[in-house]
Every structure is written in structure tokens, then in C-alpha cells.
Amino acid sequence: MIGRLRALRARRGELYGINRRNIELVYAFNPRRHYPIADDKLLAKEYLARAGVPVAETLAVCHGLFEVRAFIEFLRGRADVVIKPANGSGGDGIVVLTDWLGDGRWRRAGGGVVDEPALYRHVAEITLGAFANDLADRAFVEPRIAPHPMFQALWSDGLCDVRIITLEGEPLMSMVRVPTRQSGGRANLHRGGIGLAVDMATGTTVRALHRGRAIERHPESGAALLDLSIPSWPAVVDSARAAARAVPLGYIGCDVVVDAELGPLLLEINARPGLEIQNVNGLGFGRALGRASR
């Protein structure tokens, strides 16, 4: 019993809750005036591109209601593109257009169809701040990522990404976020996505967690989740390290995708990354920080 109590106390010292994370990591390393760099995806891409970090191309930007019609005209006839709010979070407001069907209609990821009036309303809502913590926002469009076959095999109707937590430019901990039908094709864990712990030294998946339960296969696709080698792992880590050093924020989460042709691309950065990565890895930030300091 005494040994178990000691183990619990030690683990409590390793784990970070929201308050401890905010005080010791977010507030200590991220000046509030620089939060917009991470919160605004377009602004983040400017910093990253200047530093030579590979990012997805921005095809067009809609700066307000006055540009929505021209933005929709730009999209007409295009396929395999993604519309995003610049200041959205958690995947909210993102629309993936997979096919142009003609007659003012597109097929969406997941098989649904959207027409021009519906897309016009959605883009207008983005510019009015419906998916941001503000009264105004911008919409932008990027080419759709063609996932590396390894990630495509995990879940074909969504995009897996690699989340790497960095402190002062050095990677601490990583996981792959895998979409499910439950998560609506998004990789967010709180929506029902799967987290795969990645060994930082080897780039191999060593643990999988879904809704707090350890699993070995994707509950819907049946794909194996353990002992997978992340493609281009050294380049994935290098891109996260370069992204962390490109912005004046000391503690961030870097989300990297691996395109089948282009390789690793920095998708976005987060100045207040979530804590679930600790549960996925079975490892608290305290121990990760200890390992990094050695």
C-alpha cells in the first residue's frame, strides 16, 4: 500500500492539469501579445513561410462580405480544395470540397453535396466571425492534402496529423491524431478521434487510445495502430522544430501532415495545446520535461 501511494504521488507530480500548464508553460513562455500569431492561421503561415517551413499553398483569401461572391466564383469548377476560417479552432467551419459536379454544386468529403447558395452562406458566416472568438474573420482556401498511404490506410475519409509539443524550440512529446466516423472525419480527440503515442526517438507508434480506452486496431477501419513507422519522421520533427523557432512563442503544439508527394507540411500551430497527449502517451509533461533537460 505504501509503495502504491508513493507511485501515485510521483505520478501526480508528473501530470499537468490546465492550471499548472497555464502557469508553468503557457504564461511563462508565451507572451499574450503574440497569441494572434498562433490563433490566426494565415498570420502563422506568413511567419512559417518566411522561415522556410513547408506549408500548404494559400489559393485565395476572402477578407469580408464584400469579397464572398468573388471567392465563390474562384471556387467554381475547382475540386480537392479546403475552405477554412483563419481564426477557427477544433476543426469548426472547415469544408472539404472533393469534386466539382457542375451546375453550381460540389461533393463534400463524406459524400454530401453543397450548392453555391449554401457555400455562399457558409463563407459569409466565416467572415462574420461565426467560428472565431471575434466579430470578423477571413476565409481562405488551400489545396486538399493527399495523405501518405500509411495515413490513408488508417482512415481514408479524413486527414491524420502529427501533433508535436515543443518547448523553446525542442520537441517534447508527440502523437498521431486519427479521424473516425464518430469524430465526423476530424482528427480532434474530444470529438472521438484516436490518439497514437509516438516514440520520439524512433517515430514508431507505441500506444493507441480512443475515448480513454487502450486499443490496437481502428474501431471502424480495422487498421492496425501499433508498431507503425511514421513516414519521413526526421523531417516531421525538423519541421516542428523549425516552426517553433520561427515564432516568438516558447511553448506550442505543432500539427504536421505528411502529403504523399510533398512530404511533411506544417498545418497549424497552437499556443495552448491540450493535455490529452499525456493520456495518449501514458506520460506526464513533468517526466517529458525531465527527459528533455538531460
C-alpha positions as CSV (number, residue, x, y, z in Angstrom):
1,M,0.0,0.0,0.0
2,I,2.8,2.4,0.9
3,G,4.5,1.7,-2.4
4,R,1.3,2.4,-4.4
5,L,0.8,5.7,-2.6
6,R,4.4,6.8,-3.4
7,A,3.8,5.9,-7.0
8,L,0.6,7.9,-7.1
9,R,2.3,10.9,-5.6
10,A,5.1,10.7,-8.1
11,R,2.7,10.4,-11.0
12,R,0.7,13.4,-9.7
13,G,4.0,15.4,-9.8
14,E,4.5,14.4,-13.5
15,L,1.0,15.1,-14.7
16,Y,0.0,18.7,-15.7
17,G,-3.6,19.9,-15.3
18,I,-4.9,23.1,-17.0
19,N,-3.9,25.4,-14.2
20,R,-0.4,24.1,-13.9
21,R,0.0,24.1,-17.7
22,N,-1.1,27.7,-17.9
23,I,1.1,28.9,-15.1
24,E,4.3,26.9,-15.8
25,L,4.1,26.7,-19.6
26,V,1.6,29.0,-21.4
27,Y,2.0,32.1,-19.2
28,A,5.7,31.5,-18.6
29,F,6.8,31.0,-22.2
30,N,4.1,32.6,-24.4
31,P,3.7,36.4,-24.1
32,R,0.0,37.2,-24.6
33,R,0.7,39.8,-27.3
34,H,1.9,37.0,-29.5
35,Y,-1.2,34.7,-29.2
36,P,-2.6,36.1,-32.5
37,I,0.3,34.5,-34.4
38,A,-0.9,31.1,-33.4
39,D,-4.6,31.8,-33.4
40,D,-4.7,33.3,-36.9
41,K,-3.8,30.5,-39.4
42,L,-2.9,33.0,-42.2
43,L,-0.7,35.0,-40.0
44,A,1.0,31.8,-38.7
45,K,1.6,30.7,-42.3
46,E,3.4,34.1,-43.0
47,Y,5.8,33.5,-40.2
48,L,6.4,29.9,-41.1
49,A,6.9,30.6,-44.8
50,R,9.4,33.3,-44.1
51,A,11.4,30.8,-42.0
52,G,11.3,28.3,-44.8
53,V,8.9,25.9,-43.1
54,P,6.8,24.0,-45.7
55,V,3.1,24.9,-45.5
56,A,0.1,24.3,-47.8
57,E,-0.3,26.9,-50.5
58,T,-3.0,29.6,-49.9
59,L,-5.0,29.8,-53.1
60,A,-7.4,32.6,-52.2
61,V,-8.5,34.7,-49.3
62,C,-11.9,36.3,-48.6
63,H,-11.4,39.3,-46.4
64,G,-15.0,40.2,-45.7
65,L,-18.6,40.1,-47.0
66,F,-17.7,42.3,-49.9
67,E,-15.4,39.5,-51.3
68,V,-17.6,36.5,-50.8
69,R,-19.1,36.5,-54.3
70,A,-15.7,36.7,-55.9
71,F,-14.4,34.0,-53.6
72,I,-17.3,31.6,-54.7
73,E,-16.5,32.4,-58.3
74,F,-12.9,31.5,-57.7
75,L,-14.1,28.1,-56.3
76,R,-16.4,27.3,-59.2
77,G,-15.1,24.4,-61.2
78,R,-12.4,23.5,-58.6
79,A,-12.1,20.2,-56.8
80,D,-9.9,18.9,-54.0
81,V,-9.8,22.1,-52.0
82,V,-10.4,23.0,-48.4
83,I,-12.1,26.2,-47.1
84,K,-11.0,27.3,-43.6
85,P,-11.7,30.2,-41.2
86,A,-8.4,32.0,-40.4
87,N,-9.3,32.1,-36.7
88,G,-11.3,28.9,-36.3
89,S,-10.4,26.1,-33.8
90,G,-11.2,22.4,-33.3
91,G,-11.9,21.9,-37.0
92,D,-15.0,24.1,-36.8
93,G,-16.0,25.8,-40.1
94,I,-13.8,23.7,-42.3
95,V,-15.4,22.5,-45.6
96,V,-13.6,20.0,-47.8
97,L,-14.7,20.0,-51.5
98,T,-13.7,16.8,-53.2
99,D,-15.4,17.1,-56.6
100,W,-17.0,19.7,-58.8
101,L,-20.3,18.3,-60.0
102,G,-21.2,21.2,-62.3
103,D,-24.4,23.3,-62.2
104,G,-23.1,25.1,-59.1
105,R,-22.6,22.1,-56.9
106,W,-19.7,20.3,-55.2
107,R,-19.4,17.0,-53.5
108,R,-18.1,17.3,-49.9
109,A,-15.8,14.9,-48.0
110,G,-18.1,12.2,-46.6
111,G,-20.3,12.2,-49.7
112,G,-22.7,15.1,-49.1
113,V,-23.4,17.8,-51.7
114,V,-23.2,21.5,-51.2
115,D,-24.5,24.1,-53.7
116,E,-23.4,27.7,-54.4
117,P,-26.1,29.4,-52.2
118,A,-25.2,27.1,-49.2
119,L,-21.5,27.7,-49.7
120,Y,-22.0,31.5,-50.1
121,R,-23.8,31.5,-46.7
122,H,-21.1,29.4,-45.1
123,V,-18.3,31.7,-46.3
124,A,-20.3,34.7,-45.2
125,E,-20.7,33.2,-41.8
126,I,-16.9,32.7,-41.6
127,T,-16.3,36.4,-42.4
128,L,-18.8,37.4,-39.7
129,G,-16.8,35.5,-37.1
130,A,-19.2,32.6,-36.6
131,F,-16.2,30.2,-36.0
132,A,-13.9,32.7,-34.3
133,N,-13.8,34.5,-31.0
134,D,-14.3,37.8,-32.7
135,L,-16.9,39.7,-34.7
136,A,-15.0,39.3,-38.0
137,D,-12.7,36.8,-39.7
138,R,-11.3,35.8,-43.0
139,A,-11.9,32.7,-45.1
140,F,-9.2,31.1,-47.2
141,V,-8.8,28.1,-49.4
142,E,-6.0,25.6,-49.7
143,P,-5.4,22.5,-51.9
144,R,-6.6,19.3,-50.2
145,I,-3.8,17.3,-48.7
146,A,-3.2,13.9,-50.4
147,P,-2.2,11.8,-47.3
148,H,0.7,9.5,-47.4
149,P,-0.5,5.9,-48.0
150,M,0.3,4.9,-44.4
151,F,-2.1,7.5,-43.0
152,Q,-4.6,6.9,-45.8
153,A,-4.8,3.3,-44.7
154,L,-5.8,4.3,-41.2
155,W,-8.8,6.3,-42.3
156,S,-9.5,7.1,-45.9
157,D,-12.2,9.8,-45.3
158,G,-10.3,12.3,-43.2
159,L,-6.8,13.7,-42.5
160,C,-4.5,12.3,-39.9
161,D,-2.0,14.7,-38.4
162,V,1.1,14.5,-36.1
163,R,0.9,16.7,-33.0
164,I,4.3,17.6,-31.6
165,I,4.6,19.6,-28.4
166,T,7.7,21.8,-28.3
167,L,9.3,23.9,-25.6
168,E,11.8,26.6,-26.5
169,G,12.2,25.0,-30.0
170,E,12.8,21.4,-28.8
171,P,10.3,18.6,-29.2
172,L,9.0,17.0,-26.0
173,M,6.2,14.6,-26.9
174,S,4.2,13.5,-29.9
175,M,1.1,11.7,-31.1
176,V,-0.8,10.9,-34.3
177,R,-4.4,12.0,-34.3
178,V,-6.6,9.7,-36.4
179,P,-10.2,10.5,-37.5
180,T,-13.1,8.2,-37.1
181,R,-16.8,8.2,-38.2
182,Q,-17.6,9.3,-34.6
183,S,-15.4,12.3,-35.0
184,G,-17.1,13.3,-38.2
185,G,-13.9,12.7,-40.2
186,R,-11.9,15.1,-38.0
187,A,-8.8,14.2,-36.0
188,N,-9.8,16.0,-32.9
189,L,-9.7,13.6,-29.9
190,H,-12.5,15.3,-28.0
191,R,-14.8,14.6,-30.9
192,G,-14.0,10.9,-30.9
193,G,-10.7,10.8,-32.8
194,I,-7.9,8.3,-31.9
195,G,-4.6,9.2,-30.4
196,L,-1.5,7.2,-31.2
197,A,1.6,7.8,-29.0
198,V,4.8,8.1,-31.0
199,D,8.2,7.2,-29.6
200,M,10.2,10.4,-30.2
201,A,13.5,8.6,-30.8
202,T,12.2,6.1,-33.5
203,G,9.0,7.6,-34.9
204,T,7.1,4.4,-34.1
205,T,3.6,4.2,-32.7
206,V,3.6,2.5,-29.3
207,R,0.2,3.1,-27.8
208,A,-3.4,3.9,-29.0
209,L,-6.2,5.5,-27.1
210,H,-9.8,6.0,-28.1
211,R,-12.3,7.6,-25.7
212,G,-9.9,6.8,-22.8
213,R,-9.6,3.1,-23.7
214,A,-6.5,1.5,-25.0
215,I,-7.0,-0.2,-28.4
216,E,-4.9,-1.9,-31.0
217,R,-7.0,-1.5,-34.2
218,H,-9.1,1.3,-35.6
219,P,-12.6,0.5,-34.4
220,E,-14.1,1.2,-37.8
221,S,-11.5,0.6,-40.5
222,G,-9.9,-2.3,-38.6
223,A,-6.4,-1.0,-39.4
224,A,-3.6,-1.9,-37.1
225,L,-2.5,1.1,-34.9
226,L,0.7,-0.1,-33.2
227,D,4.3,-0.5,-34.4
228,L,3.7,1.8,-37.3
229,S,6.6,3.8,-38.6
230,I,5.7,7.5,-39.2
231,P,6.8,8.3,-42.8
232,S,9.6,10.9,-43.1
233,W,9.8,11.0,-39.3
234,P,13.1,13.0,-39.1
235,A,11.7,15.6,-41.5
236,V,8.4,15.7,-39.5
237,V,10.4,16.5,-36.3
238,D,12.6,19.0,-38.1
239,S,9.5,20.9,-39.5
240,A,8.1,21.1,-36.0
241,R,11.4,22.3,-34.6
242,A,11.7,24.9,-37.4
243,A,8.2,26.1,-36.8
244,A,8.7,26.5,-33.1
245,R,11.8,28.6,-33.7
246,A,10.0,30.7,-36.4
247,V,7.6,32.3,-33.9
248,P,8.1,34.3,-30.6
249,L,6.2,31.6,-28.6
250,G,8.1,29.3,-26.4
251,Y,5.5,26.6,-25.8
252,I,3.4,25.4,-28.7
253,G,1.8,22.4,-30.3
254,C,2.8,21.9,-34.0
255,D,0.4,20.0,-36.2
256,V,2.2,18.3,-39.2
257,V,0.6,16.4,-42.1
258,V,2.5,14.2,-44.5
259,D,1.5,14.7,-48.1
260,A,2.0,11.7,-50.5
261,E,4.0,13.9,-52.9
262,L,5.1,17.0,-50.9
263,G,6.1,15.3,-47.7
264,P,5.7,17.0,-44.3
265,L,3.7,20.2,-44.2
266,L,3.1,22.3,-41.2
267,L,-0.7,22.5,-40.9
268,E,-1.0,24.9,-37.9
269,I,0.4,25.8,-34.5
270,N,-1.3,26.1,-31.2
271,A,-0.2,28.4,-28.3
272,R,-2.4,26.5,-25.8
273,P,-2.2,22.8,-26.8
274,G,-4.4,20.4,-25.0
275,L,-3.4,18.0,-22.3
276,E,-4.8,14.7,-23.7
277,I,-1.5,13.9,-25.2
278,Q,-0.3,13.0,-21.7
279,N,-3.0,10.3,-21.5
280,V,-2.3,9.0,-25.0
281,N,1.4,8.6,-24.2
282,G,0.9,7.4,-20.6
283,L,3.4,10.1,-19.8
284,G,3.1,13.4,-17.9
285,F,4.7,16.6,-19.0
286,G,6.8,16.5,-15.8
287,R,8.7,13.4,-17.0
288,A,8.9,14.6,-20.6
289,L,10.4,17.9,-19.4
290,G,12.9,15.9,-17.2
291,R,14.0,13.8,-20.1
292,A,14.4,16.9,-22.4
293,S,16.6,18.6,-19.8
294,R,19.1,15.7,-19.6
